[in-house]
Amino acid sequence: MNDKTTATSAKEETRRQLAYHYKCILELLGEDVNREGLLKTPERVAKAMQFLTKGYGQNPEEIISSAMFRENYRQMVIVKDIDFYSMCEHHMLPFFGKAHVAYIPNKYITGLSKIARIVDVYARRLQIQERLTLQIKECLQRTLNPLGVMVVIEAQHMCMQMRGVEKQHSITTTSDFTGAFNELKTREEFISLIKRPTF
């Protein structure tokens, strides 16, 4: 068996085990797992969870490294309003929102789509918003070695809206930064730019 076949077999076995356990969960909740609407639910949920956590099998630093270009540009590069969906590790309920990412190049830039992709890689894992913010920042800093990185994430959390305090309109904002963004003026420039209307 080649590596691709082995990986496919492992993925299918994981899906099978997940489906078995989701069937057990449905039974523990008091459902009839043999009724028509639920017959394929364990497998559907297993597939969905594999998709929602596919970031575990991806390497964000390889993604950035695959599109690094030498360029003599030393001003701020911002990719804002990056939609993301993640799963809270505390209750395994969704949280979602927008990420805004900026860096100041130091000899190297990366493809703009790669920044959005690393947001997705880290989001497609069981997460907390604070760690997600930190991981995106650290990945860009390690890989590109820029003069500075700043990440701001704004998100809604279903664990606050569907249960617990049930505050439907609450927004959580996190930020982290390195290097040149330690300067207040540079941070303020970034914040003003991401708050401007898009087109």
C-alpha positions in Angstrom: 0.0 0.0 0.0 1.3 3.5 -0.9 1.1 6.4 1.6 -2.1 7.8 0.0 -3.9 4.5 0.3 -2.8 4.1 3.9 -3.9 7.7 4.8 -7.3 7.0 3.1 -7.7 3.8 5.1 -6.8 5.5 8.3 -9.3 8.2 7.6 -12.1 5.7 6.9 -11.3 3.8 10.1 -11.4 7.0 12.1 -14.8 7.9 10.5 -16.1 4.4 11.3 -15.1 4.7 15.0 -16.5 8.2 15.3 -19.8 7.1 13.7 -20.0 4.2 16.3 -19.5 6.5 19.2 -22.0 9.1 17.9 -24.6 6.3 17.6 -23.9 5.5 21.2 -24.3 9.2 22.2 -27.7 9.3 20.4 -28.8 6.2 22.3 -27.7 7.7 25.6 -29.7 10.8 24.8 -32.8 8.6 24.5 -33.2 8.6 20.7 -34.2 5.7 18.6 -31.2 5.2 16.3 -33.2 3.0 14.0 -35.8 5.5 13.0 -35.5 6.8 9.4 -34.2 10.3 10.2 -31.3 9.0 12.3 -30.1 6.0 10.4 -27.3 7.9 8.6 -26.8 10.6 11.2 -23.8 9.0 13.0 -21.9 8.8 9.7 -22.9 12.3 8.7 -21.8 13.7 12.0 -18.5 11.8 11.8 -17.8 13.2 8.3 -18.7 16.7 9.5 -16.4 16.4 12.5 -13.5 15.3 10.3 -14.0 18.3 8.1 -14.4 20.7 11.1 -11.1 19.4 12.6 -9.1 18.9 9.4 -6.6 21.5 10.6 -4.9 18.8 12.7 -3.6 17.2 9.5 -2.3 20.4 7.9 1.0 22.3 8.4 0.5 26.1 8.3 4.2 26.8 8.1 4.5 24.7 5.0 1.6 26.7 3.5 3.4 30.0 4.1 6.8 28.6 3.0 5.3 27.4 -0.3 4.7 31.0 -1.5 7.5 33.1 -0.1 8.9 35.8 -2.4 11.8 38.1 -1.9 10.5 41.7 -2.2 11.9 45.1 -1.1 8.6 46.2 0.5 8.6 47.4 4.1 5.1 48.8 4.7 2.1 47.2 6.3 0.3 44.4 4.5 -3.2 43.7 5.8 -5.7 41.0 5.0 -8.9 41.9 6.8 -12.4 40.4 7.2 -11.2 36.8 6.9 -14.2 34.7 7.7 -13.6 31.7 9.9 -15.5 29.0 11.7 -14.1 27.1 14.7 -15.2 24.8 17.5 -14.8 25.8 21.2 -12.8 23.1 23.0 -14.8 23.6 26.2 -18.3 22.8 24.9 -17.6 21.7 21.3 -20.0 24.4 20.1 -19.1 26.7 17.1 -17.6 30.1 17.3 -17.2 32.2 14.2 -16.3 35.7 13.0 -13.6 37.6 11.2 -9.8 37.7 11.5 -7.7 40.7 10.5 -4.0 40.0 10.0 -1.2 42.4 9.3 2.6 42.1 8.9 5.4 44.4 7.9 7.8 42.5 5.5 11.4 42.1 6.2 12.8 40.9 2.8 10.0 38.4 2.2 6.3 38.5 1.5 3.8 35.7 1.1 0.8 35.1 -1.1 -2.3 36.8 0.3 -4.4 33.7 0.1 -1.9 31.9 2.3 -2.7 34.2 5.2 -6.4 33.3 4.9 -5.4 29.6 4.7 -3.4 29.6 7.9 -6.4 31.2 9.6 -8.5 28.3 8.4 -5.9 25.7 9.4 -5.8 26.8 13.0 -9.5 27.5 13.1 -10.2 23.9 12.0 -9.1 22.5 15.3 -10.7 22.5 18.8 -9.8 26.0 19.9 -10.2 28.9 22.2 -10.1 32.4 20.6 -7.1 33.5 22.6 -5.0 30.6 21.4 -6.2 31.0 17.8 -5.0 34.6 17.8 -1.6 33.7 19.2 -1.0 30.8 16.8 -1.7 32.8 13.7 0.6 35.5 14.9 3.4 33.1 15.9 3.2 31.2 12.6 3.7 34.3 10.5 6.5 35.6 12.8 8.4 32.2 12.7 8.0 31.7 8.9 8.4 35.1 7.4 10.5 36.8 10.2 8.8 40.1 9.4 9.4 43.4 11.2 6.1 42.8 13.1 2.8 41.0 13.0 -0.6 41.9 14.4 -3.8 39.8 14.6 -7.2 40.9 15.7 -10.1 38.4 15.9 -13.8 39.3 16.4 -16.1 36.4 17.1 -19.5 35.2 18.3 -19.5 32.2 20.5 -22.4 29.7 20.5 -21.5 28.5 24.0 -22.5 32.0 25.2 -25.5 32.5 22.9 -27.2 29.0 22.9 -26.5 28.1 26.6 -25.2 29.6 29.8 -25.7 33.3 29.9 -27.5 33.3 26.5 -26.3 36.7 25.4 -27.1 36.6 21.7 -25.4 39.8 20.6 -22.1 39.6 22.4 -18.9 39.9 20.5 -15.5 38.8 21.8 -12.4 40.6 20.5 -8.8 39.4 20.9 -5.5 40.8 19.7 -1.8 40.0 19.7 1.2 41.6 18.1 5.0 41.5 17.8 7.9 43.8 16.7 6.9 47.1 15.1 3.4 46.8 16.4 4.6 47.3 19.9 4.6 51.0 18.8 1.2 52.5 19.6 1.2 54.6 16.4 1.6 51.5 14.3 -1.2 49.6 16.1 -3.5 52.6 15.7 -2.8 52.7 12.0 -3.7 49.0 11.7 -6.9 49.5 13.7 -8.0 52.5 11.7 -7.4 50.6 8.4 -9.4 47.5 9.4 -12.3 49.7 10.6 -12.6 51.5 7.2 -15.6 50.4 5.0 -14.5 47.8 2.4 -15.1 49.3 -1.1 
